[in-house]
Amino acid sequence: MAARDRLTGRLRRLAWLAGVLATLATGPSGAVDRAPLIMGAGHVAGAYYSVGGAIARTVTMATADPNLRVVVETTNGAAENLIRTADGDLDLGLAPSDVVHAAFHGFGQFDGEARLTSLRTLLTLNPEPLIVLARAETEAAVLDDLRGMRLNLGVPGTPGHALLQSVLDAFEWSEDDRADLARRPIATQLDALCGGRLDAIAFTAASPSASVALALSACDVVVVDVSGNPVDQLLTEHPYLTAAVVPARHYPALAGDVATVGVVATLVAADRLDDADAYRIAAAVAGNLETVAALHPVLAGLTLETLLSDRETAPLHDGVRRYLRDSGRP
């Protein structure tokens, strides 16, 4: 799949180049269009693909440069987006803030020579809260109520896996507390929860989420609170994370908001991206927040303060820094 996605991107560029050469050969009456910027945005059915499409459409329609266009490309997810962006095979990529932080600073799969120091932050988008769902019969209300129970972590590399591990570390779960942790694929965990083979499951999801709505209606489950001093300390130590809630307004089954912690969807580029392009992307989205919100509901809560922040993941692109200076923001 990854090889096919890379081939698709190259074919797009070759098609553009063929058009340029044909135009030059026939004597153009106007300027030759430049190739679009390609954004790695995950699977077609995933949230990042539709979020990326909303950002791409906003930039393409709102920028003052008619030759600045952004298109999305399907990929296998965040890690691929970052690696291919750093390599120059993609111009832009979407990934959660914890994965961007790991890639830039060299943690986990990005350790050593795999570290991606060329990455730069363009935009920080919507929060992706950690959702912990437990069978109602467990009577779990807070995370610590699940100690020693069958909680699914998900497969390493899947959304939320690393975050949940960090949360359990912050709550100082012992080996005995983790004895029955499961590592089922996210796609199968809801069936296992409703079927009684798991006591609780966890994943990250921006709100509103069809997956969360389905889970809350599929069987008798509750959303577990993930807050308190351990989370406060985690946020202090890891600024790329954010305090978040599972909002009751999106899920009728909830009596009220449930506190949790989350990552933030982040749009990155490599430092080779032209400063003027980074500036125009920032300006296009910052100047059209209402349009962005109308294009995708998970982007409805965007503010200028959250949009243009590096959150100590990868440094802000120099073009974004220039936009901040020119617009009078620190």
C-alpha angles and dihedrals in degrees: 000000000000092000091049091050091051090049090051091053092049092048089053090053092046090050090052091048091050089053091050092051091048091050092049091049093054096043111255121236091209144016120309114248117241123233115272121253109255118222121200105223112166129241120351091242094048129099094242092060093057093040090049090050091054092051092045092050092048093050094045094049100037106041119103090225109083090198094058106095130161125202129181126235128199115246140164093261147273102333092050091047092055097043094048092045091052090047092051095244088114127032096209136016140191122221140147115270094247092056091047089050092049092048096049097041096039108247131150113343089003095059121131117347090003091069112120105214094162093070118114130186118242104169137000108212136176126350118249107208123208105248116204114187123187133186108262091233090067087066087217115163101161133030096257089061087071097060109134094010129118101272118169116227095185124232115307109268095030121117112284098009097108092039093052090049089053091049093051089049090051090052088049096235109186127222088262090053089054098042095109100037112137131212102205121155111266090238091064102036099088092056089049091050095049090043092055096246091115131037096205142002134201137201140144121253136164115234131281091041126175088205092057092045090050092048093051091051099039097073143339103298138143132212110243122223114242105189143097136092095323091056092045089054091046091054091049092052096041112039091177086075124074139205108252144169137218095234118227091207089072097044119049091196090069120086091202144345115300117217119232142139129258152173126246126239106242133196112212139179134185119262088252091072107112113260091230091056093048089048092051093047091052092045094047095053097037091050095049107043093139091054091048091050091051092052095055129012096217088063094055094101097054116133131181090247093058097035098064105042131110093209085205091287105112121339119269114266113258090241091057090048089053090050090052091052093046093048093050097248122130 
